[in-house]
Amino acid sequence: MAQICKHIEDIQQIKVAGELVCEECKKVDGWWVHLRTCQTCGATLCCDSSPAKHMTKHFHHTGHPVASSAEPGEKWLWCYADEVFVEYQ
């Protein structure tokens, strides 16, 4: 069974992407590989496989610890602060 950190445990409802685009890449005509949605503010940004790594930058800038996959069919959370990965139903 996966270890669940306090940041993930505190999430009451999963925020989902409104639009399947990286909000920051879109501003500069950039591109992304996969998308993540911040579970604090709902921002949808690109993953670490993408050139700009906007979601990781978002965590370092804001301190918002948990992101979910915004990819269709993927149901998981990642806590940047505690480096914890959890799948959900």
Summary of the structure (lengths in Angstrom):
residues: 89
radius of gyration: 12.3
end to end distance: 14.3
largest distance: 41.1
contacts: 248
relative contact order: 0.24
helix: 20%
strand: 21%
